[in-house]
Amino acid sequence: MTSHRDSLPPYSVTGIATAQWAYWCSLAMAALSITYIPEGSIRTVVLLTPALTGLYCVFVARTIYKMCDEYIRRRVVQCVVNTALIVSAGSLAYFLLEQIGYPRLSLLWVNLSGWSVFNVQMLYVLFRSR
Amino acid sequence: MKNSLRELRAEAGWTQAELADRLGVSRQTVNAIETERYEPSLSLAFSLSDLFKRPIEDLFKPQPRPRR
């Protein structure tokens, strides 16, 4: 049954912005840790933190989805679909460019751009809904 | 699907925000229904019908599909 009890959950914009910020910071920290932290368990933990912040992004988006009304839910699903289309088209295009000599990129960029594109769309939807 | 939500809301003298509050949805949802960008779920259609004390058929009118 579709719920339309709550129009927009409180702190949803802050939640998305915080999750995106935490994801970027953890990713930067993980990238720097390869150079600055000696090999060992601490470096392994730091390297794995982006996976946790990625899960945090999923948790925030899922919580917002469950608490919103039906129209905003549809917009959230549209954000997911748009992100999938943009990321798949972008990665295919870059794969073709790699064949003609463009530098090879890590799969990390797909993840980074995917989350960023998704969260920017979510922020737009949530700002419009306030 | 055509709807007469805008007219009924104007008759009641409510703003979109007031109607959204009464229904427990966002103002954006009311706006999307009024401008026919979104067709509400059955439960929301029944809530609208309850609120305006009109049958659903008065609120929503199906448009005939164009023949191919």
N, CA and C atoms of all chains as a GROMACS GRO file, in nm:
protein
  594
    1MET      N    1   0.084  -0.119   0.000
    1MET     CA    2   0.000   0.000   0.000
    1MET      C    3   0.088   0.124   0.000
    2THR      N    4   0.052   0.219  -0.082
    2THR     CA    5   0.132   0.341  -0.090
    2THR      C    6   0.104   0.429   0.031
    3SER      N    7   0.212   0.474   0.091
    3SER     CA    8   0.194   0.562   0.206
    3SER      C    9   0.203   0.708   0.163
    4HIS      N   10   0.113   0.790   0.213
    4HIS     CA   11   0.131   0.931   0.187
    4HIS      C   12   0.113   1.009   0.318
    5ARG      N   13   0.158   0.946   0.427
    5ARG     CA   14   0.148   1.011   0.558
    5ARG      C   15   0.241   1.130   0.568
    6ASP      N   16   0.368   1.110   0.527
    6ASP     CA   17   0.467   1.217   0.541
    6ASP      C   18   0.504   1.269   0.404
    7SER      N   19   0.515   1.401   0.394
    7SER     CA   20   0.550   1.456   0.264
    7SER      C   21   0.700   1.447   0.241
    8LEU      N   22   0.779   1.495   0.334
    8LEU     CA   23   0.924   1.491   0.318
    8LEU      C   24   0.987   1.469   0.456
    9PRO      N   25   1.071   1.366   0.471
    9PRO     CA   26   1.128   1.341   0.603
    9PRO      C   27   1.220   1.455   0.647
   10PRO      N   28   1.226   1.482   0.777
   10PRO     CA   29   1.314   1.588   0.824
   10PRO      C   30   1.460   1.551   0.801
   11TYR      N   31   1.542   1.649   0.783
   11TYR     CA   32   1.688   1.630   0.764
   11TYR      C   33   1.723   1.550   0.639
   12SER      N   34   1.632   1.539   0.542
   12SER     CA   35   1.665   1.458   0.425
   12SER      C   36   1.774   1.524   0.340
   13VAL      N   37   1.765   1.658   0.323
   13VAL     CA   38   1.867   1.728   0.244
   13VAL      C   39   2.002   1.718   0.316
   14THR      N   40   2.001   1.742   0.446
   14THR     CA   41   2.126   1.732   0.524
   14THR      C   42   2.181   1.589   0.516
   15GLY      N   43   2.093   1.491   0.521
   15GLY     CA   44   2.135   1.351   0.515
   15GLY      C   45   2.208   1.318   0.387
   16ILE      N   46   2.149   1.361   0.274
   16ILE     CA   47   2.212   1.333   0.144
   16ILE      C   48   2.345   1.409   0.133
   17ALA      N   49   2.344   1.537   0.173
   17ALA     CA   50   2.467   1.618   0.162
   17ALA      C   51   2.578   1.559   0.250
   18THR      N   52   2.542   1.517   0.371
   18THR     CA   53   2.641   1.459   0.463
   18THR      C   54   2.696   1.328   0.407
   19ALA      N   55   2.607   1.244   0.354
   19ALA     CA   56   2.650   1.115   0.301
   19ALA      C   57   2.748   1.135   0.185
   20GLN      N   58   2.715   1.230   0.097
   20GLN     CA   59   2.802   1.255  -0.019
   20GLN      C   60   2.939   1.309   0.027
   21TRP      N   61   2.933   1.400   0.125
   21TRP     CA   62   3.056   1.459   0.177
   21TRP      C   63   3.143   1.350   0.243
   22ALA      N   64   3.079   1.266   0.323
   22ALA     CA   65   3.152   1.157   0.392
   22ALA      C   66   3.215   1.062   0.289
   23TYR      N   67   3.141   1.038   0.180
   23TYR     CA   68   3.190   0.947   0.076
   23TYR      C   69   3.313   1.006   0.007
   24TRP      N   70   3.305   1.135  -0.030
   24TRP     CA   71   3.420   1.200  -0.096
   24TRP      C   72   3.542   1.201  -0.003
   25CYS      N   73   3.520   1.236   0.126
   25CYS     CA   74   3.631   1.245   0.221
   25CYS      C   75   3.696   1.108   0.240
   26SER      N   76   3.613   1.005   0.258
   26SER     CA   77   3.670   0.871   0.282
   26SER      C   78   3.747   0.822   0.159
   27LEU      N   79   3.697   0.860   0.042
   27LEU     CA   80   3.763   0.820  -0.082
   27LEU      C   81   3.900   0.889  -0.094
   28ALA      N   82   3.903   1.018  -0.060
   28ALA     CA   83   4.030   1.092  -0.064
   28ALA      C   84   4.127   1.035   0.039
   29MET      N   85   4.074   1.003   0.158
   29MET     CA   86   4.158   0.948   0.265
   29MET      C   87   4.216   0.813   0.221
   30ALA      N   88   4.132   0.730   0.159
   30ALA     CA   89   4.178   0.598   0.114
   30ALA      C   90   4.285   0.611   0.007
   31ALA      N   91   4.266   0.708  -0.085
   31ALA     CA   92   4.364   0.727  -0.192
   31ALA      C   93   4.498   0.775  -0.134
   32LEU      N   94   4.490   0.867  -0.035
   32LEU     CA   95   4.613   0.919   0.026
   32LEU      C   96   4.682   0.814   0.113
   33SER      N   97   4.603   0.724   0.172
   33SER     CA   98   4.660   0.626   0.265
   33SER      C   99   4.760   0.533   0.194
   34ILE      N  100   4.740   0.512   0.064
   34ILE     CA  101   4.831   0.424  -0.009
   34ILE      C  102   4.972   0.482  -0.006
   35THR      N  103   4.980   0.617  -0.013
   35THR     CA  104   5.111   0.683  -0.013
   35THR      C  105   5.165   0.705   0.128
   36TYR      N  106   5.076   0.745   0.220
   36TYR     CA  107   5.126   0.795   0.348
   36TYR      C  108   5.119   0.698   0.466
   37ILE      N  109   5.038   0.594   0.457
   37ILE     CA  110   5.028   0.501   0.571
   37ILE      C  111   5.102   0.373   0.537
   38PRO      N  112   5.192   0.329   0.626
   38PRO     CA  113   5.266   0.206   0.597
   38PRO      C  114   5.173   0.085   0.592
   39GLU      N  115   5.218  -0.016   0.518
   39GLU     CA  116   5.137  -0.137   0.500
   39GLU      C  117   5.100  -0.199   0.635
   40GLY      N  118   4.979  -0.243   0.648
   40GLY     CA  119   4.936  -0.305   0.775
   40GLY      C  120   4.786  -0.296   0.790
   41SER      N  121   4.741  -0.337   0.910
   41SER     CA  122   4.596  -0.345   0.930
   41SER      C  123   4.529  -0.208   0.928
   42ILE      N  124   4.599  -0.104   0.978
   42ILE     CA  125   4.538   0.030   0.981
   42ILE      C  126   4.512   0.077   0.839
   43ARG      N  127   4.608   0.056   0.750
   43ARG     CA  128   4.590   0.099   0.612
   43ARG      C  129   4.474   0.021   0.547
   44THR      N  130   4.464  -0.107   0.580
   44THR     CA  131   4.354  -0.187   0.524
   44THR      C  132   4.219  -0.130   0.566
   45VAL      N  133   4.211  -0.094   0.696
   45VAL     CA  134   4.085  -0.038   0.748
   45VAL      C  135   4.052   0.094   0.676
   46VAL      N  136   4.155   0.180   0.664
   46VAL     CA  137   4.133   0.311   0.599
   46VAL      C  138   4.092   0.290   0.453
   47LEU      N  139   4.153   0.192   0.388
   47LEU     CA  140   4.119   0.165   0.247
   47LEU      C  141   3.975   0.117   0.229
   48LEU      N  142   3.923   0.053   0.334
   48LEU     CA  143   3.787  -0.001   0.323
   48LEU      C  144   3.679   0.100   0.362
   49THR      N  145   3.717   0.214   0.418
   49THR     CA  146   3.615   0.309   0.465
   49THR      C  147   3.521   0.360   0.354
   50PRO      N  148   3.566   0.379   0.228
   50PRO     CA  149   3.470   0.422   0.126
   50PRO      C  150   3.353   0.324   0.106
   51ALA      N  151   3.380   0.196   0.133
   51ALA     CA  152   3.269   0.099   0.121
   51ALA      C  153   3.164   0.128   0.227
   52LEU      N  154   3.209   0.167   0.347
   52LEU     CA  155   3.114   0.199   0.454
   52LEU      C  156   3.035   0.325   0.422
   53THR      N  157   3.105   0.428   0.374
   53THR     CA  158   3.033   0.553   0.343
   53THR      C  159   2.940   0.532   0.222
   54GLY      N  160   2.981   0.443   0.131
   54GLY     CA  161   2.891   0.408   0.020
   54GLY      C  162   2.763   0.344   0.074
   55LEU      N  163   2.779   0.255   0.173
   55LEU     CA  164   2.662   0.193   0.236
   55LEU      C  165   2.577   0.298   0.307
   56TYR      N  166   2.644   0.397   0.364
   56TYR     CA  167   2.572   0.506   0.432
   56TYR      C  168   2.485   0.582   0.330
   57CYS      N  169   2.542   0.605   0.210
   57CYS     CA  170   2.465   0.671   0.103
   57CYS      C  171   2.340   0.588   0.070
   58VAL      N  172   2.357   0.456   0.060
   58VAL     CA  173   2.244   0.367   0.029
   58VAL      C  174   2.140   0.378   0.141
   59PHE      N  175   2.188   0.374   0.266
   59PHE     CA  176   2.098   0.379   0.381
   59PHE      C  177   2.016   0.509   0.382
   60VAL      N  178   2.083   0.622   0.356
   60VAL     CA  179   2.013   0.752   0.356
   60VAL      C  180   1.908   0.755   0.245
   61ALA      N  181   1.947   0.713   0.123
   61ALA     CA  182   1.854   0.715   0.010
   61ALA      C  183   1.734   0.623   0.037
   62ARG      N  184   1.761   0.508   0.096
   62ARG     CA  185   1.654   0.412   0.124
   62ARG      C  186   1.559   0.466   0.231
   63THR      N  187   1.616   0.529   0.333
   63THR     CA  188   1.533   0.587   0.440
   63THR      C  189   1.443   0.696   0.383
   64ILE      N  190   1.501   0.783   0.300
   64ILE     CA  191   1.421   0.891   0.239
   64ILE      C  192   1.310   0.830   0.153
   65TYR      N  193   1.345   0.729   0.075
   65TYR     CA  194   1.246   0.664  -0.012
   65TYR      C  195   1.129   0.611   0.070
   66LYS      N  196   1.160   0.545   0.182
   66LYS     CA  197   1.054   0.484   0.262
   66LYS      C  198   0.965   0.587   0.331
   67MET      N  199   1.020   0.706   0.358
   67MET     CA  200   0.944   0.804   0.435
   67MET      C  201   0.870   0.907   0.349
   68CYS      N  202   0.902   0.912   0.219
   68CYS     CA  203   0.842   1.015   0.133
   68CYS      C  204   0.704   0.976   0.085
   69ASP      N  205   0.634   1.072   0.026
   69ASP     CA  206   0.505   1.038  -0.034
   69ASP      C  207   0.527   0.975  -0.172
   70GLU      N  208   0.417   0.931  -0.234
   70GLU     CA  209   0.431   0.848  -0.354
   70GLU      C  210   0.494   0.919  -0.473
   71TYR      N  211   0.464   1.048  -0.488
   71TYR     CA  212   0.520   1.119  -0.604
   71TYR      C  213   0.671   1.138  -0.590
   72ILE      N  214   0.715   1.171  -0.467
   72ILE     CA  215   0.860   1.188  -0.445
   72ILE      C  216   0.930   1.052  -0.460
   73ARG      N  217   0.861   0.947  -0.419
   73ARG     CA  218   0.918   0.812  -0.439
   73ARG      C  219   0.943   0.786  -0.587
   74ARG      N  220   0.846   0.825  -0.667
   74ARG     CA  221   0.864   0.805  -0.812
   74ARG      C  222   0.983   0.885  -0.862
   75ARG      N  223   0.999   1.007  -0.809
   75ARG     CA  224   1.113   1.090  -0.851
   75ARG      C  225   1.245   1.026  -0.808
   76VAL      N  226   1.245   0.963  -0.688
   76VAL     CA  227   1.367   0.897  -0.641
   76VAL      C  228   1.402   0.781  -0.734
   77VAL      N  229   1.301   0.704  -0.775
   77VAL     CA  230   1.326   0.593  -0.867
   77VAL      C  231   1.378   0.646  -1.001
   78GLN      N  232   1.323   0.762  -1.043
   78GLN     CA  233   1.374   0.823  -1.167
   78GLN      C  234   1.522   0.861  -1.153
   79CYS      N  235   1.560   0.907  -1.033
   79CYS     CA  236   1.702   0.941  -1.008
   79CYS      C  237   1.789   0.817  -1.028
   80VAL      N  238   1.742   0.703  -0.976
   80VAL     CA  239   1.818   0.577  -0.988
   80VAL      C  240   1.832   0.540  -1.135
   81VAL      N  241   1.722   0.550  -1.208
   81VAL     CA  242   1.724   0.512  -1.351
   81VAL      C  243   1.815   0.606  -1.429
   82ASN      N  244   1.802   0.738  -1.404
   82ASN     CA  245   1.888   0.835  -1.474
   82ASN      C  246   2.035   0.807  -1.446
   83THR      N  247   2.066   0.777  -1.318
   83THR     CA  248   2.206   0.750  -1.282
   83THR      C  249   2.257   0.628  -1.358
   84ALA      N  250   2.174   0.523  -1.361
   84ALA     CA  251   2.215   0.400  -1.431
   84ALA      C  252   2.242   0.430  -1.579
   85LEU      N  253   2.154   0.509  -1.639
   85LEU     CA  254   2.171   0.541  -1.782
   85LEU      C  255   2.296   0.624  -1.806
   86ILE      N  256   2.316   0.727  -1.722
   86ILE     CA  257   2.432   0.815  -1.741
   86ILE      C  258   2.562   0.737  -1.722
   87VAL      N  259   2.567   0.658  -1.613
   87VAL     CA  260   2.691   0.584  -1.584
   87VAL      C  261   2.718   0.479  -1.691
   88SER      N  262   2.614   0.407  -1.734
   88SER     CA  263   2.640   0.302  -1.834
   88SER      C  264   2.679   0.364  -1.969
   89ALA      N  265   2.611   0.472  -2.007
   89ALA     CA  266   2.647   0.535  -2.135
   89ALA      C  267   2.787   0.597  -2.126
   90GLY      N  268   2.817   0.660  -2.013
   90GLY     CA  269   2.949   0.723  -1.994
   90GLY      C  270   3.060   0.620  -1.995
   91SER      N  271   3.038   0.506  -1.924
   91SER     CA  272   3.146   0.407  -1.918
   91SER      C  273   3.166   0.338  -2.053
   92LEU      N  274   3.056   0.319  -2.126
   92LEU     CA  275   3.070   0.260  -2.260
   92LEU      C  276   3.146   0.356  -2.352
   93ALA      N  277   3.110   0.484  -2.345
   93ALA     CA  278   3.177   0.584  -2.430
   93ALA      C  279   3.326   0.590  -2.397
   94TYR      N  280   3.357   0.586  -2.265
   94TYR     CA  281   3.499   0.596  -2.231
   94TYR      C  282   3.574   0.467  -2.269
   95PHE      N  283   3.506   0.352  -2.260
   95PHE     CA  284   3.569   0.228  -2.303
   95PHE      C  285   3.610   0.239  -2.450
   96LEU      N  286   3.522   0.297  -2.532
   96LEU     CA  287   3.554   0.313  -2.674
   96LEU      C  288   3.670   0.411  -2.694
   97LEU      N  289   3.670   0.517  -2.612
   97LEU     CA  290   3.780   0.614  -2.621
   97LEU      C  291   3.913   0.551  -2.581
   98GLU      N  292   3.908   0.460  -2.481
   98GLU     CA  293   4.031   0.390  -2.440
   98GLU      C  294   4.091   0.311  -2.555
   99GLN      N  295   4.005   0.259  -2.641
   99GLN     CA  296   4.053   0.179  -2.754
   99GLN      C  297   4.135   0.263  -2.852
  100ILE      N  298   4.110   0.395  -2.853
  100ILE     CA  299   4.185   0.478  -2.946
  100ILE      C  300   4.294   0.557  -2.875
  101GLY      N  301   4.334   0.510  -2.754
  101GLY     CA  302   4.451   0.566  -2.691
  101GLY      C  303   4.429   0.654  -2.570
  102TYR      N  304   4.304   0.677  -2.529
  102TYR     CA  305   4.283   0.755  -2.406
  102TYR      C  306   4.336   0.676  -2.287
  103PRO      N  307   4.382   0.745  -2.181
  103PRO     CA  308   4.441   0.672  -2.067
  103PRO      C  309   4.340   0.581  -1.998
  104ARG      N  310   4.389   0.465  -1.951
  104ARG     CA  311   4.300   0.371  -1.882
  104ARG      C  312   4.264   0.427  -1.745
  105LEU      N  313   4.135   0.418  -1.711
  105LEU     CA  314   4.089   0.469  -1.582
  105LEU      C  315   4.046   0.354  -1.492
  106SER      N  316   4.058   0.379  -1.362
  106SER     CA  317   4.016   0.279  -1.265
  106SER      C  318   3.863   0.271  -1.261
  107LEU      N  319   3.814   0.154  -1.219
  107LEU     CA  320   3.669   0.136  -1.202
  107LEU      C  321   3.615   0.228  -1.092
  108LEU      N  322   3.706   0.272  -1.008
  108LEU     CA  323   3.669   0.364  -0.900
  108LEU      C  324   3.595   0.487  -0.953
  109TRP      N  325   3.635   0.534  -1.073
  109TRP     CA  326   3.573   0.654  -1.130
  109TRP      C  327   3.427   0.632  -1.163
  110VAL      N  328   3.393   0.508  -1.199
  110VAL     CA  329   3.253   0.476  -1.227
  110VAL      C  330   3.172   0.490  -1.100
  111ASN      N  331   3.227   0.433  -0.990
  111ASN     CA  332   3.161   0.440  -0.861
  111ASN      C  333   3.147   0.584  -0.814
  112LEU      N  334   3.259   0.658  -0.825
  112LEU     CA  335   3.261   0.798  -0.779
  112LEU      C  336   3.160   0.882  -0.857
  113SER      N  337   3.162   0.869  -0.989
  113SER     CA  338   3.070   0.952  -1.069
  113SER      C  339   2.926   0.908  -1.048
  114GLY      N  340   2.904   0.777  -1.032
  114GLY     CA  341   2.768   0.726  -1.010
  114GLY      C  342   2.705   0.784  -0.885
  115TRP      N  343   2.777   0.776  -0.772
  115TRP     CA  344   2.722   0.829  -0.647
  115TRP      C  345   2.703   0.980  -0.654
  116SER      N  346   2.798   1.047  -0.717
  116SER     CA  347   2.788   1.193  -0.724
  116SER      C  348   2.667   1.234  -0.808
  117VAL      N  349   2.650   1.170  -0.924
  117VAL     CA  350   2.536   1.202  -1.011
  117VAL      C  351   2.405   1.173  -0.938
  118PHE      N  352   2.400   1.058  -0.870
  118PHE     CA  353   2.277   1.021  -0.799
  118PHE      C  354   2.244   1.122  -0.689
  119ASN      N  355   2.345   1.156  -0.609
  119ASN     CA  356   2.317   1.246  -0.496
  119ASN      C  357   2.285   1.388  -0.540
  120VAL      N  358   2.345   1.434  -0.649
  120VAL     CA  359   2.310   1.568  -0.702
  120VAL      C  360   2.163   1.569  -0.744
  121GLN      N  361   2.120   1.463  -0.812
  121GLN     CA  362   1.978   1.455  -0.853
  121GLN      C  363   1.886   1.449  -0.732
  122MET      N  364   1.926   1.372  -0.631
  122MET     CA  365   1.844   1.361  -0.509
  122MET      C  366   1.831   1.497  -0.441
  123LEU      N  367   1.943   1.570  -0.435
  123LEU     CA  368   1.938   1.703  -0.372
  123LEU      C  369   1.842   1.794  -0.448
  124TYR      N  370   1.847   1.787  -0.582
  124TYR     CA  371   1.757   1.868  -0.665
  124TYR      C  372   1.611   1.832  -0.635
  125VAL      N  373   1.580   1.702  -0.632
  125VAL     CA  374   1.442   1.658  -0.605
  125VAL      C  375   1.397   1.704  -0.467
  126LEU      N  376   1.485   1.689  -0.369
  126LEU     CA  377   1.445   1.722  -0.232
  126LEU      C  378   1.431   1.873  -0.212
  127PHE      N  379   1.520   1.951  -0.275
  127PHE     CA  380   1.507   2.098  -0.266
  127PHE      C  381   1.376   2.144  -0.327
  128ARG      N  382   1.340   2.083  -0.442
  128ARG     CA  383   1.215   2.122  -0.509
  128ARG      C  384   1.092   2.082  -0.427
  129SER      N  385   1.108   1.982  -0.343
  129SER     CA  386   0.992   1.930  -0.268
  129SER      C  387   0.967   2.006  -0.138
  130ARG      N  388   1.057   2.092  -0.098
  130ARG     CA  389   1.041   2.156   0.033
  130ARG      C  390   0.935   2.265   0.031
  131MET      N  391  -0.528   1.109  -1.815
  131MET     CA  392  -0.639   1.123  -1.722
  131MET      C  393  -0.660   1.271  -1.687
  132LYS      N  394  -0.780   1.318  -1.712
  132LYS     CA  395  -0.814   1.457  -1.676
  132LYS      C  396  -0.859   1.459  -1.530
  133ASN      N  397  -0.834   1.570  -1.462
  133ASN     CA  398  -0.889   1.580  -1.326
  133ASN      C  399  -0.935   1.723  -1.297
  134SER      N  400  -1.026   1.733  -1.201
  134SER     CA  401  -1.082   1.865  -1.168
  134SER      C  402  -1.034   1.913  -1.031
  135LEU      N  403  -0.914   1.869  -0.997
  135LEU     CA  404  -0.863   1.902  -0.863
  135LEU      C  405  -0.844   2.052  -0.843
  136ARG      N  406  -0.793   2.119  -0.944
  136ARG     CA  407  -0.766   2.263  -0.932
  136ARG      C  408  -0.897   2.340  -0.905
  137GLU      N  409  -1.002   2.304  -0.979
  137GLU     CA  410  -1.132   2.372  -0.963
  137GLU      C  411  -1.190   2.344  -0.823
  138LEU      N  412  -1.182   2.218  -0.782
  138LEU     CA  413  -1.238   2.181  -0.651
  138LEU      C  414  -1.161   2.249  -0.538
  139ARG      N  415  -1.032   2.257  -0.554
  139ARG     CA  416  -0.948   2.323  -0.452
  139ARG      C  417  -0.982   2.472  -0.445
  140ALA      N  418  -1.002   2.532  -0.564
  140ALA     CA  419  -1.037   2.674  -0.567
  140ALA      C  420  -1.173   2.698  -0.501
  141GLU      N  421  -1.268   2.606  -0.527
  141GLU     CA  422  -1.401   2.616  -0.463
  141GLU      C  423  -1.389   2.610  -0.311
  142ALA      N  424  -1.301   2.522  -0.264
  142ALA     CA  425  -1.283   2.508  -0.120
  142ALA      C  426  -1.202   2.623  -0.060
  143GLY      N  427  -1.137   2.699  -0.146
  143GLY     CA  428  -1.058   2.814  -0.100
  143GLY      C  429  -0.926   2.776  -0.036
  144TRP      N  430  -0.871   2.662  -0.078
  144TRP     CA  431  -0.744   2.616  -0.022
  144TRP      C  432  -0.629   2.647  -0.117
  145THR      N  433  -0.513   2.667  -0.059
  145THR     CA  434  -0.392   2.675  -0.141
  145THR      C  435  -0.343   2.532  -0.164
  146GLN      N  436  -0.246   2.519  -0.256
  146GLN     CA  437  -0.189   2.385  -0.279
  146GLN      C  438  -0.126   2.330  -0.150
  147ALA      N  439  -0.061   2.421  -0.076
  147ALA     CA  440   0.006   2.378   0.048
  147ALA      C  441  -0.096   2.330   0.151
  148GLU      N  442  -0.210   2.400   0.159
  148GLU     CA  443  -0.314   2.359   0.255
  148GLU      C  444  -0.371   2.222   0.218
  149LEU      N  445  -0.397   2.204   0.089
  149LEU     CA  446  -0.449   2.074   0.044
  149LEU      C  447  -0.346   1.964   0.071
  150ALA      N  448  -0.219   1.995   0.043
  150ALA     CA  449  -0.113   1.897   0.066
  150ALA      C  450  -0.108   1.859   0.214
  151ASP      N  451  -0.123   1.958   0.303
  151ASP     CA  452  -0.124   1.930   0.447
  151ASP      C  453  -0.240   1.839   0.485
  152ARG      N  454  -0.356   1.868   0.430
  152ARG     CA  455  -0.474   1.788   0.463
  152ARG      C  456  -0.459   1.643   0.414
  153LEU      N  457  -0.389   1.627   0.301
  153LEU     CA  458  -0.371   1.492   0.246
  153LEU      C  459  -0.249   1.421   0.303
  154GLY      N  460  -0.159   1.499   0.363
  154GLY     CA  461  -0.034   1.441   0.414
  154GLY      C  462   0.065   1.410   0.305
  155VAL      N  463   0.064   1.491   0.198
  155VAL     CA  464   0.162   1.476   0.090
  155VAL      C  465   0.235   1.609   0.072
  156SER      N  466   0.333   1.610  -0.017
  156SER     CA  467   0.407   1.734  -0.041
  156SER      C  468   0.327   1.824  -0.137
  157ARG      N  469   0.357   1.953  -0.132
  157ARG     CA  470   0.290   2.047  -0.223
  157ARG      C  471   0.322   2.011  -0.368
  158GLN      N  472   0.443   1.960  -0.388
  158GLN     CA  473   0.487   1.921  -0.522
  158GLN      C  474   0.397   1.810  -0.580
  159THR      N  475   0.351   1.722  -0.492
  159THR     CA  476   0.263   1.614  -0.536
  159THR      C  477   0.129   1.670  -0.584
  160VAL      N  478   0.073   1.764  -0.504
  160VAL     CA  479  -0.054   1.827  -0.543
  160VAL      C  480  -0.037   1.899  -0.676
  161ASN      N  481   0.072   1.971  -0.688
  161ASN     CA  482   0.100   2.044  -0.813
  161ASN      C  483   0.110   1.948  -0.932
  162ALA      N  484   0.180   1.837  -0.912
  162ALA     CA  485   0.198   1.740  -1.021
  162ALA      C  486   0.065   1.678  -1.063
  163ILE      N  487  -0.025   1.655  -0.965
  163ILE     CA  488  -0.156   1.598  -1.000
  163ILE      C  489  -0.239   1.703  -1.075
  164GLU      N  490  -0.237   1.826  -1.024
  164GLU     CA  491  -0.317   1.932  -1.088
  164GLU      C  492  -0.273   1.959  -1.232
  165THR      N  493  -0.145   1.954  -1.254
  165THR     CA  494  -0.095   1.981  -1.389
  165THR      C  495  -0.092   1.854  -1.477
  166GLU      N  496  -0.145   1.747  -1.422
  166GLU     CA  497  -0.160   1.619  -1.493
  166GLU      C  498  -0.028   1.558  -1.537
  167ARG      N  499   0.075   1.585  -1.455
  167ARG     CA  500   0.204   1.521  -1.479
  167ARG      C  501   0.212   1.390  -1.402
  168TYR      N  502   0.119   1.371  -1.310
  168TYR     CA  503   0.123   1.252  -1.224
  168TYR      C  504  -0.019   1.204  -1.195
  169GLU      N  505  -0.039   1.074  -1.207
  169GLU     CA  506  -0.169   1.015  -1.171
  169GLU      C  507  -0.156   0.950  -1.034
  170PRO      N  508  -0.237   0.992  -0.938
  170PRO     CA  509  -0.218   0.940  -0.801
  170PRO      C  510  -0.256   0.793  -0.787
  171SER      N  511  -0.207   0.733  -0.679
  171SER     CA  512  -0.242   0.594  -0.649
  171SER      C  513  -0.390   0.589  -0.608
  172LEU      N  514  -0.442   0.469  -0.602
  172LEU     CA  515  -0.582   0.452  -0.560
  172LEU      C  516  -0.606   0.508  -0.420
  173SER      N  517  -0.511   0.481  -0.329
  173SER     CA  518  -0.532   0.525  -0.191
  173SER      C  519  -0.536   0.677  -0.183
  174LEU      N  520  -0.452   0.744  -0.262
  174LEU     CA  521  -0.453   0.890  -0.261
  174LEU      C  522  -0.579   0.944  -0.330
  175ALA      N  523  -0.622   0.875  -0.435
  175ALA     CA  524  -0.745   0.915  -0.504
  175ALA      C  525  -0.865   0.904  -0.408
  176PHE      N  526  -0.868   0.797  -0.327
  176PHE     CA  527  -0.977   0.782  -0.230
  176PHE      C  528  -0.968   0.890  -0.122
  177SER      N  529  -0.846   0.926  -0.082
  177SER     CA  530  -0.832   1.034   0.017
  177SER      C  531  -0.886   1.165  -0.039
  178LEU      N  532  -0.857   1.191  -0.167
  178LEU     CA  533  -0.909   1.312  -0.233
  178LEU      C  534  -1.061   1.309  -0.238
  179SER      N  535  -1.113   1.192  -0.273
  179SER     CA  536  -1.258   1.177  -0.282
  179SER      C  537  -1.323   1.201  -0.145
  180ASP      N  538  -1.262   1.147  -0.040
  180ASP     CA  539  -1.311   1.168   0.097
  180ASP      C  540  -1.309   1.315   0.134
  181LEU      N  541  -1.198   1.379   0.100
  181LEU     CA  542  -1.177   1.518   0.141
  181LEU      C  543  -1.278   1.611   0.073
  182PHE      N  544  -1.301   1.589  -0.056
  182PHE     CA  545  -1.392   1.677  -0.129
  182PHE      C  546  -1.537   1.628  -0.127
  183LYS      N  547  -1.558   1.513  -0.062
  183LYS     CA  548  -1.694   1.455  -0.053
  183LYS      C  549  -1.757   1.438  -0.192
  184ARG      N  550  -1.676   1.390  -0.282
  184ARG     CA  551  -1.724   1.363  -0.419
  184ARG      C  552  -1.680   1.223  -0.459
  185PRO      N  553  -1.757   1.159  -0.546
  185PRO     CA  554  -1.708   1.028  -0.596
  185PRO      C  555  -1.584   1.046  -0.683
  186ILE      N  556  -1.505   0.943  -0.689
  186ILE     CA  557  -1.379   0.949  -0.765
  186ILE      C  558  -1.404   0.987  -0.912
  187GLU      N  559  -1.517   0.938  -0.965
  187GLU     CA  560  -1.548   0.966  -1.107
  187GLU      C  561  -1.564   1.115  -1.133
  188ASP      N  562  -1.604   1.191  -1.030
  188ASP     CA  563  -1.616   1.337  -1.047
  188ASP      C  564  -1.479   1.404  -1.049
  189LEU      N  565  -1.385   1.341  -0.981
  189LEU     CA  566  -1.250   1.401  -0.970
  189LEU      C  567  -1.164   1.367  -1.092
  190PHE      N  568  -1.174   1.244  -1.136
  190PHE     CA  569  -1.088   1.198  -1.245
  190PHE      C  570  -1.171   1.148  -1.362
  191LYS      N  571  -1.135   1.195  -1.479
  191LYS     CA  572  -1.207   1.152  -1.600
  191LYS      C  573  -1.106   1.091  -1.698
  192PRO      N  574  -1.128   0.964  -1.734
  192PRO     CA  575  -1.033   0.904  -1.830
  192PRO      C  576  -1.047   0.968  -1.967
  193GLN      N  577  -0.935   0.982  -2.034
  193GLN     CA  578  -0.937   1.037  -2.170
  193GLN      C  579  -0.939   0.922  -2.269
  194PRO      N  580  -1.022   0.930  -2.374
  194PRO     CA  581  -1.020   0.820  -2.472
  194PRO      C  582  -0.885   0.811  -2.539
  195ARG      N  583  -0.839   0.686  -2.558
  195ARG     CA  584  -0.710   0.666  -2.625
  195ARG      C  585  -0.724   0.694  -2.775
  196PRO      N  586  -0.630   0.760  -2.834
  196PRO     CA  587  -0.639   0.785  -2.978
  196PRO      C  588  -0.629   0.654  -3.055
  197ARG      N  589  -0.712   0.642  -3.159
  197ARG     CA  590  -0.709   0.520  -3.242
  197ARG      C  591  -0.588   0.520  -3.331
  198ARG      N  592  -0.531   0.399  -3.351
  198ARG     CA  593  -0.415   0.391  -3.438
  198ARG      C  594  -0.454   0.346  -3.576
   0.00000   0.00000   0.00000
